[in-house]
Amino acid sequence: MQQLDQFQSMLNELQRCRINVKKQINEFKVLQNEISELHKKADKDPIALRKLAKFNDVMQSDIGAEKIIKKSEEVKLIFNQLSKQFKQLSVENTGQNRDLFSPEKNKSVVKKQYRTFV
């Protein structure tokens, strides 16, 4: 039963991480759309041109594209490891899950022994 609880908590944690990654992906898509809008407006709007220049400076600095790429590779590696662990746990628990969810048969009842002290 403890293994089932651990497995369930791992599934919950994985689900929470998946939701967080989806949110970040959506935020990234919004950012991409904003950047493309700035590129479209850059010819006519000096503010958009300044924002693009600042963005390019940031991307070329230490916190720029290299760091983003490195972090994305780390995230991919972590998700691959989680996937492998999840598959391993599911394979290990397939036989155990049947035992946990099936009605217990041939379970002997242990009698309690009472001592009386004189």
Secondary structure, DSSP 8 states (H G I E B T S, - for coil): -HHHHHHHHHHHHHHHHHHHHHHHHHHHHHHHHHHHHHHHHTTT-HHHHHHHHHHHHHHHSTTSHHHHHHHHHHHHHHHHHHHHHHHHHHHHHHHHHHHHHS---S------------
